[in-house]
Amino acid sequence: MPVAEKAVRDALKTVKDPELNLNLVVLGLVYDIEVADATAKVTISLTTPMCPAAGQILEEAREAVASVEGVEDAQVELTFDPPWTPERISPLIRSSLGI
């Protein structure tokens, strides 16, 4: 059974930014998901290039993607192009955060 992009996105919902306690998907930090056969390649960003939890977030994201049934090769790349802004968060969540 082929790996679905939705399954990878759902797995990334388990990875939270430790300071904001919100997941990568809600925060708009998932920029791209590519699935080909048993390989899932994800491009994410962080709220800031100076994020002290960068290593932890990247490893947790890789582990989450690797946990998806059918994924044999989980690749997570970090980008800051374009830079993340709070506008990437859904308006409802932004409102609840007061931003």
N, C-alpha and C positions, 0 to 999 in steps of 0.2 A: 504494500500500500504506500503510495507516494506521500511524502511529508507535505503538509499543508502550511502555507504562510500563517494562517490563523492560529495554528497550533504553536508555532514559534512565537508569535505575538502574545498569545496567552501565557506561554512560559515566561516571557519577559515581564509580565505583570507581577511575577513573584519577586522581582528584584527591586528593592527600594533604595532610594537615596537616603542614607542614614540621618542626614540633618533635617530633611523635609518630611521624612517618613511617608513619601508617596512613591508609587512605582514608576519605572522608566517610561512606560507607555502613557500614563496619565500626564506626566511632566512634559511629554513631547520630545523626549530624548532619543527615541528610536527614529532614525532618519531613513533607513532602508532595510528591507529584508529580501534576500534572494535565496530561493530554494531550487536546487538542481540535483535530482536523484537523492542521494543520502547526505548531501552537503547543504548546510544552512549557513549563509554568510549574512551577518548583521552589522550594520553601521550605526553606531550610537554616538551621542555627544554627552557632555557633562554640563552642569549649570555654570561652571567656571573652569578655565584651563588650570587653575591653581587648586582644584578640588583635592583635599587631603585624603579622600576615600577613593580616589580614582582606581587604584590597583584592586581594591576590594570589589568595587562595582563591576569592573571589567571581568574579574574572575567569576563573580556570581552570575553575570550575564552569560558567560561562556558555559558555565555549569548548567544553567537553566535551559539554554538552547540544546546542549548535549543530552539533556534528560528527555527531550521530545522523542517519542517512539519513531524509529526509522532513521533518526539522525546519527550518522556515523562520523561525520566531520563537522564540528561546530567552530565557526570562525567569527570572532567579534573584533571589529575594527573601530578605532576611535577617530572622530573628526571634530574639528571646530569650524568647518566651512559648510554652511554658514554658521556663524556663532549662534548658540542657543539664546533665546530671549523668552521672558515669561509669556509672550503672545503665543507661544507654541502650546501652552496649557489650554485646555478647553475653557471657554468663558465661565461655565458653571463652577469649575474648580477654582479658577482665578478669583471669582467672586467670594467663594467660601474662605479663601486664603487672605482676602482683603487686598488683592493686587489687581 
